[in-house]
Amino acid sequence: MRLSNRNKTSVYGFINTLLIFFLIAGIGAYFLEKYRFNILGKEKFLLIAVPACLILLFYLNGRQIFEYDSDGEALHFRNRNVIPFLQKPLNDEFPKYKLLKFEIINMFFMKRLYIKISSKNNNGMTMLKYEISYLTRKEIKDLRFSLNKVIKTNKEKSVNI
């Protein structure tokens, strides 16, 4: 199964540009208010604070683009940001039989995917973390279904051996 929200890259880029534009306009309006008009009083700080909080919220939500591929004998996860230099992209590929379990954490508006895989170091287990906040409910449901299917297949193979 393949899952990707790569087609929404232009939308996330537009939102990012719009938020930066609002911040620049807010800074300009702040200085105009402070040195020219002086109408708002102490509320003039909101001209910068509100766009800055929106940008912070957008970036704290995590990497926007998530790709998952379970076709073949390997699982492939890719998680990257719209702005390439902001965060290092995550790119992991491992055989399906190494998947031990997964967990999807939903905190208000932030969603995370934690994957546990078997490895030779770190006491036989490694934890991988992906940000899936920008996936739709249906995409998360499909991802959960696919990962459960892989885990079920792994358990059946280990029982048969």
Salt bridges, closest charged atoms under 4 A:
GLU67 OE1 - ARG6 NH2 3.49
GLU67 OE2 - ARG78 NH1 3.94
ASP69 OD1 - ARG2 NE 3.71
ASP71 OD2 - ARG2 NE 3.03
GLU93 OE1 - HIS76 ND1 3.36
GLU131 OE1 - ARG63 NH1 3.18
ASP142 OD2 - LYS138 NZ 2.99
